[in-house]
Amino acid sequence: METRAVLFYSFLAVFIGPCWGTLMNCDEVRKVFQLKQIGPVKSLPETPRTGSDLQVCLSKNVTCCTKKMEERYQVAARRDIQNLLQTSSSSLKFLISRNVAAFQETVDSLVRQAENHTHTVLLHTYRDLAGAAAAPVGEFFTDVGLFVLGSELSLEEASQRFFDALFPLVYERLVEPGLSRLSPAYAECVRGACRDLVPYGAAPGRLATYISRASLPGRLFLQALHLGIEVINTTDHIQLSRECRRGLLRMSYCPHCQGLTASKPCMGYCLNVVRGCLASLAEVDAHWREFVRSLETLSTRMHGAQDLEQVLLGVHGLVRDAVAHAQRNGPRLSAKVHDVCGHPSRQTEQVSRVQHNRDSIPLKAAARNSENTLSNWRKDFLSSLRLYRTFYGGLADLLCVSDLGSGDGLACWNGAEVDKGYKSI
């Protein structure tokens, strides 16, 4: 029976081929169907058929497609466009993701520089205080780093907690220096009294305000970058309408039914189909342009009081002045501490020597890299992002020109047949 069918179609090809085309067998169609992993090939026809059950890939000629193949082709066409969308946006997503990491690394480096700078200034100004202050200074700047990168912790509380922890050290070494250190219980009482005694004036609140104001643009900038990644992830997986899916099928795989497995759609035809499918993304274009403009505007705000780098690297001055304020008011503070905690209780001389040796550990500030600054990072990033300002508006054209459409002057598929004289617009 199979032999008779082959002979029958051979007869058609010889005698009425000009009417039904020259499709002799479905070998190439089966080969490509399997190569592209569109579906199982066992049910594919080996010889052309009439195709009366097809709904989209209609043709006057014989066809190698069945209704089941048409359904598989439609799934493949949808998969192809999704893959192309993800490939096209991958460089943009990588740019933003890479710069999220770069921003975090730059902030971390800046915070560490500010911490080391504060250590060094305390070491030079209050040498006996610096070593013991290392822990509260480190904890404070850890909180600052978390806050700048988006944590909802209270910076005002973190600042006050830092100055509270610093107060027993300031009291025992600058206000009432002695031959031995305060006992842990007495030091804890001094720490607990700090907020009522207000030894630093308005410094704790002022420090929190300065850093919070300078951090706001950076926090917004980082949130915007995360939002940009979410937008790309969402648009990579858009919902395609039924009309779009049928259009993609007709454009990409209906020619396969005629054995034209290497054909590409004519450029104008491709643009019409893909622009229709991506119409919702074209509407995103205006919002994306505004997104890029907003980042540029936000970047211009990061100067003066909102220059995070300048503010953080100036923290040491405010801390030094706050300690000096407490030292100048030593007699008043000493009297108030005695009222609250009683007279100082000291540790033994042996413990004193051990702690004194630890306090003598030298601290050095890390050398700053003049190129690794937030300002330079923003400048480089925005310069690269501007290249993608019109990304969504030109996405359909990009897909057709780069991947889907036929080159100028080449024979191409116009939706019904191969157009050999086609010229691109």
N, C-alpha and C positions, 0 to 999 in steps of 0.2 A: 504494500500500500504506500509506504514511504517513497519507494522508487518511482511509483506512478505519479506521486505529487511532484517530485523533482522534475520529471519529464514534462509534466503539465506546465510548470512555471518556466521551464526552458522554452517551451513552445510559445508561451505568452511573450517572453522576452524577444524572441526572434520575429514573430509575426505581428504583435501589436505593442511592442516595446515603446515606440514613439508616443503612444497614448498613455501607457501606465508607468513609464520611466524605465530605468535600467537596473533596478534593484534585483539582483539575482539570488542572493542568500543573505542570511542574518549573522554570518560568522563574525564580522567586525563589530556589529552591534552587541553580540554576546560577549565578545572580548572586552570591550570598553565597559559594559555593564558590570562585569566581574572585576575589572581593574579599578573602577571607581567605588567598588564595594556598595553598589546601589541596592543589591539584593541577591537572592539565590537565582542561579541561571538554569536550574533544571526544568523550570516551567516555561522558559523562553522558547518561542518558535524558532525552528531551524530554517524555515523558508518563509518568504513574505506571504501576507494574508490581506484580506480586504479591510479589516479594521473598522467594521461597522459598529462595534461596541465602544469605540473611543469617544471621549467627551471633549477633549481639548485639542489633541494632536490629530485633527481631522485632515484628510488628504484625499485627493482624487486618485492617487496612485496606491499601489499595494504598500503595506507597511510591515515592519518587524515588531510593532508594538501590540500589546494586549492591554486590556483595561487595568489588569493588575500591575503591569509595567508602568503604565501611566501614573498610577498612584505612587509607585516607588520613585519615579522620576520627580514627582512633585515634592516628596519629602527631601530628595537629594537637592533640588533647587533651593528649597528653604534652608537646608543645612549649608549650602554653598554661600548664600548671601550672608548668613550669620557669621560664618567663618571669615568672610571678606571684611565684614564690619569690625570684627575683633582684631583682625590683622591690621587694618587701616588705622585703628585707634590705639594700637599697642604702643607705638612710639610716643603718642601724647600721654597715655597713662603712665608709661615708664618715666617720662620727663617729670610728671607731677609726683609720682611715688618716690623717685630718686631724690627730689628736692624736699619732700617731707622729711626723709631721713637726713638730708644735708642740713636742714633747718635745725632738727633736733641735735645733731652732732655739733653744729656751730654754737647753739645755745648752751649745750653741756660744756663745751670748751670755754665759752665766755664766763659761765658761772664758776668754773674751776679757777680761771684767771682772777676773777674778782675775789674768790675765797683766799687764794694764795697771796693776793695783793694786800688783803686785810690782815692776814697773818704777819706779813712782812712789816707793815706799818706799825702794828702793835708791838712787834719785836723791837723795832727801832725806837719807838716812843715809850713803851712800858715793858721793858725787857723781862721783868720779873712776872709779868702778867701773861705774856704771849703763849707760852707753852701750855699752861693750864686752860687757856681760853680756846685751844684748838678744837676741842670736842664741840662746845656750843656753837662756835663759828661754822664748823663743818655741817652740823645739823641744820643750822639756819639756811645756809646756801643750798643744801639739799632740798629744803622746802621751797626755796625760791625757784630752783630749776623745775620742780614739779609744777609750780604755779604757772610759770611762763609757758610750759608745754600743755596747759589746759586743765590741770587739777583744780577741783573746787575747794581746796583747803583755804582756810582763812589766813591771809597773809598778815593781817593785823595781829592775830593771835600768835602766829609764828614769830613775828618781830618781838612781841612782848615776852614770849617764852624765851627767846634768845637773850634779851636784856635781863630777864629774871635770873637765868642761869649764870650770867656774867657778874651779877651783883655781889655774891659772896666773895668772888675773887677780887673784885675791885675794893670791897670793904676791907678784907684781911691784908691786902698788899699795898693799897694806896691810901685808904682812909685810916686804918689802924694797923700798920705793919708791925710785926713782932718777930721774935726769934723762932716761933713755931706756928703751925697752921691751925685754923679753926677745926674743932671737932665736927664730925659729920652732922650731928644733931643740931649744933649751933649754926652751922653753915646752911642747913635746910630751913631753919627759922629765919635767917637773914634773907634767903631766897623768897620765902613765902611772904615776907613783909615788903618786898620790892614795890609792888603795885600801889600800896598805900603810901609809901614814902616818896614815890616819884623822884628817884635820885637823878634821872637823866633828863628831867624836864619833858618837853614834847617830842624828844628824839624817837622813841619807839613808834608812835603814830605817824610821825613825819616820814620815817624810813619806809613804813608799809605803804604810805600814800605815794611816795616817789616811785617805788618799784611797781606798784599796781598800775599807776598811770602809764608808765613806760612799757609795761607788759601788754596792755590792752590791744594795741595794733598787732603785735606779734601773735597773740592768742587768736585774734580774728583772722589773721592771715593763715594760720595753721588750720583753723576750722574751715576756711574757704578752700584750701587745698584738698582736705578730706572730702568736702562736698563735691569738688570737681571730679574726684575719682568715682564717687557714687553716681554722678551724672553719666560718666563714660560707661560704667558697668551697666547702668539701666538702658542706655541707648544701644549698647552692644546686643541686647536681647529684646528688641522691639517686637510687638505683635504685628504680624503681617495679615492684611485682609485677604478674604477669599479671592477677590479680584486680582490682588497682587500675586498671590501664590499661583493662580492660573496663568497670569502674565509671565512670571518667571519660568514656569514650566514650558510655555509655548516658545519663549525666547531661547532657553538654554538646552532643552532636551527633546523638544518635538523634532528638530532636524535629525536626531539620532534614529528616530523611527523610520526615516527615509534612507538610513545608511550614511548620513552626513555627520559622522561622529567628530570630525575635526573642524567643523564650521563654527564661526563666531557670529553673533548678531551684528547687523549694520549699526554704525555709531548712533545715528539719529533714532533708530528703533530702540536701541539699548537705553539711551537717555530718557526716552518717553516712559519706558517701563520702570526703570529704576528710580527716576524722579517721582513717579507716582507712588511707588512702594515706600520711598523715604520722605514723603511729604511731611510727616510728623517731625522728622529730624530737621527738615528745613525750617520748621517753626521754632526749633530750639536755637537756631542760629543767632537771632537777635538777643536772646538771653545769654548765650555764650559770649557774644561780643561784650555785653554789659558786664559779665563776670570778669573778663580780662581787664576791662577799664576800671572796675572796682578794685581789683588787686593793685593796679598802678596808682590809683588814688590813695589807697591804704598805705602804700609804700612811701608816698610823699609826706605822710603824717609822721613818719618815724624819724623825727629830728628834734633837737632841743630837749624839752622835758619828756618827750616820748621817744627819745633815742635810748633804747634799752642798753646798748653797749656803754654809752656815756654814763648812764645812771648807775649801772652795776659796778663799773670800774671806779665810781665815786663813793661807793658805800663806805670804804675805809675811812674817808674823811668825816663822815657823819658819826661813825662808831667812835673814832678818836675824840671828836668834840664832845660826844655824850659822856665818855669816860672822864674827860677833863672837867666837864660840868659837875660830875659827882665828886671828883677830887677837890674842886674848889669849895664845895659845900660840905666838906668832910666833917667839921665840928657839929653842924646841925644834924647831919645824917647819923653821926656816932651817938649823939644824945637820943635820937629817936629809936635807934636800934637797941640801945640799952633799956629804953622804956618797954620795948616789945619783947626782947629776947633775954634781957638781963646782961650781965657783963660777960665778955667773950670767954668761951671755954676752949682751951687749946689742946692740941695733940701732943704726944711725947716728942722729944727731940729726935729719936731714931726715925720715926715716920717722917718727920720734917725733912731730914736729910735725904731720904729716898725720893720724896716728892720734889725737893729742890733740884736734885740731879735730873729728874725727868723734865722739869721746867727749862732746863738749860739746853734741850735739844734744838739745834739751829733749824730754822725754817727758811725756805727760799721760794720766791715766786717764780712760776713758770714763765719762760720767755714768750712774749706775744708774737703771733704770726700776723704781720700787717695785712696779708692778703686774705686771711681766714676771718673775715668780718661779716656781720649781718648785712651791712650796706653793700659790700661786694657780692654777697650771695644773692640778694634781692635783684641787683642790677643784672647779673648773669642769667638768673632764672626768668625774669620778665622779658629780657631780650629774646630768649628762646621761645617763651610762651606766645609772644606776638606773632610768630610764624604760624601759629594755629588759630589765629583770631577768627578766620573765616572757615574753619574746619567743617562745621556742620552744614553751612550753606553750599559748599562745594563738594560734599561727600559723594553724591550720586555721580557727578561728573568724574570724580577721581576714580570711582570703581569701574566705570565704563572705559575710561581712557587707559587705566593702568592694567586692568584685568579682564573685563568682560567683553568689551567691544572689539570689532575687527579693525585692523589698521587701514589707513587711507588708501583707496584704490584697489583693495583686495576684494575678492568675491566674498559675499557675506549673506547671512540669513536675514530675510526681511519679515519673518513671521509666517510666511507661507511657502517661500521657495528661496533658492539661492539667487541673489541679485549680482550678476557679474559686472555690471557697469556702474556700481554704486560709488559715489564720492561722498566723503564726510562733509558735514557742514562746518 
